Amino acid sequence: MGGPLLQTLGLSKNYGATVAAGDVSISLEAGRVHALVGENGAGKSTIIKMVTGLVRPSSGHLRWQGKPNDIHSPLEARSLGIVAVHQELTLVDTMTVARNIWLGHEPIGRIGTIDYKEMNLASLRLFESMGLTLDPIAAVGKLGLSEKQLVEILKALSLNPKLLILDEATSTLDDKEVELLHGIVRKLCAQGCAVVFVSHRIKEVFQFGEDCSIMKDGRVVFEGRIADLNEHLIITKMTGRELSQGFPAKNSRPPSPRALLNVRDLATRRGLHDITFQLRGGEILGIGGLQGHGQAQLLESLFGLNAISGGTVEVQGEKTTLRSPRDALAAGIALVPEDRKSEGLFIDRSVEENMIACSFPDCTRAGVISSSRVRDLVRSIVSKMDVKAPSLKAPVRRLSGGNQQKVAVGRWLTTSFKILLLIEPTRGIDVATKFEMYSLLRQLANTGVGIIVTTNEMIELVGLCDRVLVMFEKSIGTELEGESISEHNILAASFGHRRIANE
């Protein structure tokens, strides 16, 4: 549809001796989806920031619609029609959905003030055109993470982009929402828009992409058509090595017969009801189901974040009251939340400070923090987790998404937890780091820790978990174990079907 819309010509960005991106040349064609693939830290985000004017390149140039056009600011990029949906949400929780979507380009009435009625109507028209049902006057702060992500996407679409960059825009979406976004992208391409699509879910690369650039260590190692690739080739090129398997072997030994966690008839004020299950030491228990059926709520309730209104919880045979995270920590329960940036980390504090946030008593002498103890403890965990950071003093914000997630999990390794709860533990991290995370969880389980994982990626439930509980209408509908754990059975149970097949 008219040749390259945007070209990067030898684009490079250096931070001192570190090459974040080196001699990157990519062509983006109007009306097509270009998948940008690579491990965390491969240089994808750096390229996106240079294209959108957030970062000035050290060398190289851009061409826009065939003409030289180096972009010096986000405002200049937006004026050309270049709009990005970044990994980090940029919404204002205290504003409505409509206010967030039109922020900065609100419809103005006759007397020069914002026309809120027209803003809400324009939002409804946008929702309808994209096949979405949202309330324009709902406060964004009360939305779930996936709904916030959809608002972020709508915010970009309201600018009528010529080039839309989706940087991990599907990481919080379920399969139905991903399919909805795919339809939106196809509509945009039919109108001549170019789309850059970044995702660590390889199946989505094939679902969305037509062209593909694979990056490793700041450089492009492949550029061509998706049709010339397969999953094995993509993984090999982006990692530079063969990954023999997607998941570590499950523990062949039976878990402890004694329940580490025993939940009976649990109910919460937010609608969970009749929740009964056991977690045994040494097993990884998966919680599946369609989005909105209570999986994350259940784990948050077990960490004292949601008020429990009925039922009992026992940890190692002792009845436990979970009124707050303090109670959960005292019982040996740890949580890695869904949104690591706003809930799981002190994003502007250092790697070191984040790592010891849960273990200050072990790092003090006579009430004073011991720098040597802190250093030894943190170095041990960083080494074990293979956290890649400029230094232990570097703010966590500067780390890649995968390394941020390692810090969010690693901080608990400084404590003596018995039960580890994880919500979307591999969201936004690359395939190699995912395997590292799976291996760590299996190693922890093999030491007797009980682990509960909830994830929208059914393949993780199948490949990682020893048992899977599937939630339906905010209760546990089905339990799967052994050969009955399959994507087919999990999906069927998610829709309330209780008949399962052994495969």
LINWORA-V669717 format. One record per backbone hydrogen bond with DSSP energy under -1.0 kcal/mol. CO is the residue of the C=O (numbers start at 1). NH is the residue of the N-H. Records with the same first field share a line. If there is no record, write none. Layout:
CO=NH + NH
This chain:
3=30
5=65
6=28
7=63
9=61
11=24
12=58 + 59
13=20 + 21
15=18
18=15
21=13
24=11
26=8
28=5 + 6
29=32
32=195
33=210 + 211
34=197
35=213
37=215
39=42
42=218
43=47
44=48
45=49
46=50
47=51
48=52
49=54 + 55
59=12
61=9
62=69
63=7
64=67
67=64
73=77
74=78
75=79
76=80
77=82
81=162 + 163
83=165
85=167
92=95
93=141
95=140
96=100
97=101
98=102
102=105
107=115
109=112
113=109
114=116
115=119
116=120
117=121
118=122
119=123
120=124
121=125
122=126
123=127
124=128
125=129
126=130
127=132
135=138
136=98
138=97
139=142
140=143
144=148
145=149
146=150
147=151
148=152
149=153
150=154
151=155
152=156
153=157
154=158
156=159
157=160
162=194
163=83
164=196
165=85
166=198
168=171
170=173
174=178
175=179
176=180
177=181
178=182
179=183
180=184
181=185
182=186
183=187
184=188
185=189
186=190
187=191
188=193
189=192
194=164
195=34
196=166
197=36
198=168
201=204 + 205
202=206
203=207
204=208
205=209
210=226
211=35
212=224
213=37
214=221 + 222
216=219
218=22
219=216
222=214
224=212
225=228
226=229
230=234
231=235
232=236
233=237
234=238
235=239
236=240
260=316
261=279
262=314
263=277
264=312
266=275
267=309 + 310
268=271
272=268
275=266
277=263
279=260 + 261
280=283
281=256
283=451
284=466 + 467
285=453
286=469
288=471
290=293
294=298
295=299
296=300
297=301
298=302
300=305
301=304
307=269
310=267
312=264
313=320
314=262
315=318
318=315
324=328
325=329
326=330
327=331
328=333
329=332
332=418 + 419
334=421
336=423
338=340
339=343 + 344
340=345
345=347
346=349
347=397
349=396
350=354
351=355
352=356
356=359
360=363
363=370
365=368
368=365
370=374
371=375
372=376
373=377
374=378
375=379
376=380
377=381
378=382
379=383
380=384
381=385
382=387
391=394
392=352
394=351
395=398
396=399
400=404
401=405
402=406
403=407
404=408
405=409
406=410
407=411
409=412
410=413
412=415
418=450
419=334
420=452
421=336
422=454
424=427
426=429
430=434
431=435
432=436
433=437
434=438
435=439
436=440
437=441
438=442
439=443
440=444
441=445
442=446
444=447 + 449
445=448
450=420
451=285
452=422
453=287
454=424
457=460 + 461
458=462
459=463
460=464
461=465
467=286
468=480
469=288
470=477 + 478
474=273
475=472
478=470
480=468
481=484
482=485
483=503
484=486
486=490
487=491
488=492
489=493
490=494
492=497
493=496
